[in-house]
């Protein structure tokens, strides 16, 4: 299972100006009992953050929303192709939708499916 997390906050300036509801997104892979969040920091730098179910509830209390996608984590997930947090999440899901450029656009797309 892949979890796509959406945050209303970001440290970047451009998403704060352009994005209304969600300003950041991050894929979370569930491997066994472990949860691994891939956090996009800048091009070429992706942080791996290990989470627990308690961490998920803490993030939810701080405004994060989660979309659970019932697909397996890709074995060929390469983080070096992502140019943004949305690109990273699209790579995790295997999406090739060029029109999805913002976290809100990705959120709406996933909720329609």
C-alpha positions in Angstrom: 0.0 0.0 0.0 1.1 3.5 -0.8 -0.1 6.5 1.3 0.1 10.0 -0.2 0.3 12.6 2.5 -0.8 16.2 1.9 0.2 19.1 4.1 -1.2 22.7 4.3 2.2 24.0 5.2 5.6 24.3 3.4 8.9 26.1 3.8 9.0 27.0 0.1 7.9 30.4 -1.0 6.3 29.6 -4.4 3.8 27.0 -3.1 2.7 29.4 -0.4 1.8 31.9 -3.1 0.3 29.6 -5.7 -1.3 26.8 -3.8 -4.4 27.4 -1.7 -5.4 24.3 0.2 -2.4 21.9 0.1 1.2 23.1 -0.3 3.2 19.9 0.0 2.8 16.2 -0.7 4.9 13.2 0.2 4.6 9.5 -0.6 4.7 7.0 2.3 5.5 3.4 1.6 4.3 0.6 3.9 6.8 -2.2 3.9 5.8 -4.8 6.5 5.2 -2.9 9.7 7.5 0.0 8.7 6.3 3.2 7.2 8.8 5.2 5.2 8.1 8.8 4.1 10.1 10.2 1.2 10.3 14.0 1.8 11.3 16.2 -1.2 13.8 18.8 0.1 15.2 20.1 -3.2 16.1 18.7 -6.6 18.5 15.8 -6.1 17.9 15.7 -2.3 15.2 13.4 -0.9 15.0 12.6 2.8 13.8 9.2 4.0 11.9 9.5 7.3 10.8 6.4 9.2 7.4 6.8 10.8 5.1 4.9 13.2 1.4 4.9 13.3 1.6 7.4 16.2 3.5 9.8 13.9 0.7 9.5 11.4 -1.9 10.5 14.0 0.4 13.5 15.0 0.6 14.6 11.4 -3.2 14.3 11.1 -3.6 16.5 14.2 -1.4 19.2 12.5 -3.6 19.3 9.4 -2.1 16.7 7.2 -4.5 14.6 5.1 -3.9 11.1 3.7 -5.0 9.2 0.6 -4.5 5.5 0.8 -3.8 3.9 -2.6 -4.1 0.1 -2.7 -1.1 -0.6 -4.9 2.2 -2.1 -4.0 5.3 0.0 -3.7 7.2 0.0 -6.9 10.4 -2.0 -6.9 12.0 0.5 -9.4 11.2 3.7 -7.4 13.9 6.2 -8.3 13.8 9.5 -6.5 16.3 11.2 -8.7 13.7 11.9 -11.5 11.6 14.1 -9.3 11.7 17.9 -9.7 9.1 18.6 -7.1 7.1 17.0 -4.3 4.3 16.4 -6.7 6.7 14.8 -9.2 8.0 12.5 -6.4 4.5 11.4 -5.5 3.6 10.8 -9.2 6.7 8.7 -9.6 5.7 6.6 -6.5 2.3 6.0 -8.0 3.5 5.5 -11.6 1.4 8.4 -12.9 2.4 10.0 -16.2 -0.3 12.7 -16.0 1.5 15.9 -17.2 -1.4 18.2 -16.3 -1.1 17.5 -12.5 1.4 20.1 -11.2 0.1 21.0 -7.7 -0.6 19.1 -4.5 -4.2 20.1 -4.8 -4.4 18.8 -8.4 -3.0 15.5 -7.3 -5.4 15.3 -4.3 -8.4 15.9 -6.6 -7.1 13.3 -9.1 -6.7 10.6 -6.4 -10.1 11.3 -4.9 -11.8 10.9 -8.3 -10.2 7.5 -8.8 
